[in-house]
Structure formats: structure tokens, C-alpha cells
């Protein structure tokens, strides 16, 4: 959610809080809002906790800021904390293919990374993935994902897998990870991962995480740190946000957005424009 500040807190405790001051709020500032427990997003006006509000840089529109925040913070915190991506690593990504290559900290720019995007069903989506940083794109309907990944890595496997698919890809991840690799289970697009025996990790001394962004960007300082880093990546053009379409804030507009989203043909974020 993004918009304009119409009023600020009047509680003196909040106004004197160092983290509150660090946000640089002012009436009229363009801001983006995100976080757990935010209600009323489909409204003309909304009152939200200041910890979940972030001032947008001049170079970032409200549309782009709205589209970037939630998934951007998720990806950024995961490649920093769930598995800190290092120079020279090979990373397999189910979804979010433009991370971790094209939105790295400036200190990481120029280092070689391979990002194989697995859940790509069409050539059009494959080209989009390549345009956003993927060195290798696997069309999973036409290729054996495990065989292709092992071919790309000369049989060694990848350093880490970021998997947003869940049930359908969970088992194959173990075959594609190298010794001492990391599996970051990001989501459950195909359903929840069934229970499994932890002893499966022993074969290669693997690490398994099931993180959530809310526990990485938890304190006001953490939230502000990661949101500012994300917005600065967007403002500099390092991270490009693709918006599929903007829909009117009407009954018909909301229904069409949901139909398009669940139809599986969209590429990018879907926005509702609230006048």
C-alpha cells in the first residue's frame, strides 16, 4: 500500500522516539506501508502504525514503491540472513528470479552468480527471467530440472536453493544441492511440504530453513534498515520492478484483478488504484 501522509501521531512518546525520528515523516510525504497486522488497505483513508510506514525516495513512484515492498523485503532479508549470498556461488531460485543477482548491495556488484529459474512454463516467462538476471532458465515442462541443474554445475550441485513452490519441488531440491548446501523453503505455492525425517539432511550436511520476513525485519531499527536498503536499490535502478497492470478501485476492477492473478498469465505486480 502506498499513498500520502495526511496527519502524524500526536503522542509525545512516539514523537520523541529515536526510531520514529529516523523515518523522517512529514505531512504530504509520499510513503509506502507494509507489515503484519495492517488492516484497511482497500480503503481511501487508513490509520497505520508508524513502524510500518516508509518515506519514498524522490525517484520512486507510489506505484513502484507499493509493488516493491513486501516481496522485495522478503527477498532482501532472505539473501542477507537465511543464506547470505556470496561471490562465486550458484543459486537455484524457484520464483523471484531477479534475486539475488540484480539487486545486490553495491559491494557485491560485478561478482559472478548463476541463477536458474525453475518454475517457468513458457518461453515468454523464460525471456523475462533472463532479462532480470537469470543466467540459466529451465522450462520445467520440457526439461528434467534435476538433470539440467547438475549439468550446469558439472555434477556438483548448487550452494543454495530458494524454493517458493513447496510440496512439488521439495524432494528434488536435495538432489540438486551440493555438500553443505542450504535449502531455504520460502513458500507453498503447490501446497505445504509434508513432514520429513531430519536425518535426510545428514547425507550432505545440509541446512534447512523456513523463515519469514517478519522475524528478520522485526524491530523498528531492522524494519527501517531493510526498507531503506530496498528503496535505495529501486531508486538507483539496480532493482527494476515490473507492474503488470493497474486496476480501478471498483467492484469490477477488484474482481478482474483476482481473475487475472489466479489465471496464471500475469507477469509482474497487480495494483488497485484508489483515487
N, C-alpha and C positions, 0 to 999 in steps of 0.2 A: 504494500500500500504506500502511496506517495501523495503528497499534497503540500499545503502551505500552512504555516503556524498562524493561528488567529489569536491565541492567548497563551500565556505562560503560567506556571504554578505561582501561587501567592504564599505558599508555605515557606516560612523563613528558613527552616531546617534544610529544605531542598535547595533553596537559593544559595545557601552558604556551603553546600556540599561540593567538594573539590571535583568529583567526577561530573557533577551537573555543570559546573563552570567549564570543564574541558570540552563539552559538546558545542559551546558557542551558540546557544539558541538566541533567536531574536524574532519578534513578531514580523511576519512577512517572509521569513526564510523558507525556502523550498526544502522539504525533508522527505525521507523515506522511513517507513515504520515496519518493524518485523519482530517476531519473538513469540514465545509460547504464551498462551492465555490471552492474546489480543482478540477482542470481540468487536463486532460492529463494522467490519471492514467494508461491507456493502452498504455504506451509508454516506450521506452528504457531509455530515459532521461526526467526528468521533473524538472522545477523550481517551488518551492512552498514557501509560507510564513513561516518564521522560527517558528512562534507561533504554527503551526500545525505539527511540527516535534519533535519527542521524541526519545532520545537515548535509545537503548535496553540494558537491563542488560545482563551480560555475559551468564547467564543461560537460556536466552530466544532467540530462533532462530528467524530468519527473518520470517519464515513461521508461527510460532506460534504467533509472535507479530502482523503480518498482520491479522491473523484470529481473534485475541482477541480485537482489539482496539475499533471499532465502537460500537458493541453490548455490549462489556464489559463496556465501559464508560457510555453507556445508562443505563445499569442495575445498575451500581455502584452509579451513581448520583441519580437515582430514589429511591433506597433503603436508600439513605442518606438524600435526600431532599424532594422528593414527598411524601413519607411516610417513616420515619426513623424507620426501623425495630428494635424492642426491644426484649429483652429476654422474653420468655414465650408466645410470640404472635403466632397465627396461620395465615398463609398466603396462599392464593389461587393464583396460578400463571397459567395463560393461556399463554403458551410458556415460554422460558427462565428458565426451571425448576431448573437448577443448582444454580440459585439465588433465594432467598437470603441466603440459608443455607451454601453452601460450599465455599463461597468466602467472608466471613465476615472479618471485622477488627479483629486483634488478640485479642483485648479486649472483643470481642463478642464470641470467640470460646468456645465451650462447652455448651452454652446456648441452651435450648430446643426450637426447632422450627419445625412446621409442614408445609410442602409444598405440596399441592395437585396439580398435573399437569393434567389439564383437556383435552387439545386438543391432546390426544394420541389415535390413531386409531388402533394400533397393539400391540401385546404382546411384540414384539421386542423393540418398542419405549418405552413401559412401563418399561421394564427392564433397558434400558439406563437411563431413568429418575430416577429410584430408585438408580442406581449406582452413580448418580451425586447429591444425596442429598434429593430426594423426599421421605417423609415418607409415603405418600399415593398417588397412581396413579389411576386415574379414566379413564376407557375406555369408552369414551362418546358414542360410538356406541352400547354398551351393557348395560350401566347403566344410570340411571337418575342422572345427575350431581348434581342438587339441593338436591335431597333426600340423596345422598351419602355424600355430604358436611355437611348437617345438622346432619346426623348420626355420622360422625367423630367428630363433635363439640358438640355432645349431645344437639342439637337443638339451640345452642347459636349463631352460625354463626362465620365467620372469622373476624379478625381485619382489614385485607386489602385484596383487590383483585388487581392484576396487570394483566390487560387484553389487550393482543395484537391481539385479534380476531376481536373485533369491533361489527358490527351490529348483528351478530348471537348470541352473548353471553351477550350483554349489559343489557337487561331486567332481565335476570336470576341473574345477579350479585346483584341486590337489594334484592333478596330473600335470598341470602347466606351471606350477610354482617350483622354483629352484630350492636347493637346500638352504635352510634358514630364511626362507621367504615369508612374506606377510600376506594374509588374506583379510581384507577389510570388507566385511559384509555390510553394505550400505543400505540396501532396501529389499523389498519383497514384491517386485513387480509381477512375478509369476506365482506368488504365494510364499508363505512362511517356510523357512528351512526346517525340515523335520529334526527331531532330536538325533544326536550322533555321539559316538564314544570319543572323548578327548584323546584317547590313545592313538587315534588316527594321525594326530599331529607329530607323533614320535618318529615316523618313518623319515621325515626330512627336517625335524626340529622346527616346525612351522609355528608362526604366531597367528592367532585368530582374534579379531576384534569386531565388536558390534557397537560402534559408537553412535552418539547423537550430537548434533551441533550444539544443543543446549547445554551440554556438560563440558564443552570446550570454551564456548563463549557464554560464560555463566555469571561472573562478577561484572559490575559496571565497567571496570577497567578492561577486562577481557573483551567484552562486547564492543567497547569503543575502539580498542586496538585493532580488532579484526575488521570491523566495519570500515574504519578509515583506510586500512590497507587495501581492502577490496575496492572501495570507491576510487582510491588513487590509481589502481590498476585499470579501472574502467575509464577514468578521466584521461589517462595518458595514452589510451588506445591499445595498451598491452592486452587487455581482455575485451573482446568485442561481444556485445550482447545482441542476439538475434530475436526480434519480435515478429511473430508470425502474423498477428492481426490485432487490431484494436476494435472492440465491440461497443455498441452503445449500452448505457446502463438502463436497459429496459427489460421487461419480461422476455421479449423475443430475442434480444441480444444475449441475455444470460443463457437461454436455452440453446441457442445456436453455438455459443462458445463451448458448452458442455458436449454437444453433439460432435463438434469438430475435434475436441480434445480426446474423447473416447473412441473416435473413428480411426485413430492411429495414422492420420495423414498429415498432421501438423509438424512443422519443423521450427521450433522456437517458442517463445512465450506468448500466451494469450492474455490480453488485458481488457478490463472493463473500464470505459471512460465515464467517470462520474462528473457531471457538469457542476 
